[in-house]
């Protein structure tokens, strides 16, 4: 809902987008999971554990404590959704990726490029707590291997900000709007 509102706001205020910038919004990477209210796609893989970061694993612990055999995929990028996103990112080579998840009310830099500085700014503008990746285990209490943002740092060198919304169901665009627009600068 937050990203759908962002698309509407971008359309309505297109003249505010700097001429040197292109904005691409992918509202959902996991249509199967969205339709069935789960993290996993129809093949039982958590797509955010399916990227070829240095720490990728096939068997993963899920946020609910479940140990999911094959939950990270048979191999990194085994899933069509993660393959499509990986190919798209590599073809576009964006300057910054904002990656929206839920539900922890934090922002965290992936450590590539200027992601730390931008995450601090995003935190100030949105009111989410800026959580260093080194402290993420205290919040998530599970190993986030093969994550998209980690792959971006490990293998691609693209700065990314992980934004963990505070709700699975509420539209938090109002809270994020000024930070989203600021990231376009």
Buried (B, 14 or more C-beta within 10 A) or exposed (E): EBBEBBEEBBEEEEEEEEEEEEBEEEBEBBEBBEEEEBBBBBBEBBBBBBBBBEBBBBEBBBEEEEEBEBBBBEEBBBBEBBEEBBEEBEEEEBEBBBBBBBEBBBBBBBBBBEBBEBBBBBBBBBEBBBBEBEEBEEEBEBBBBBBBBBBBBBBBEBBBBBBBBBEEEEBBBEBBBEBBBBBBE
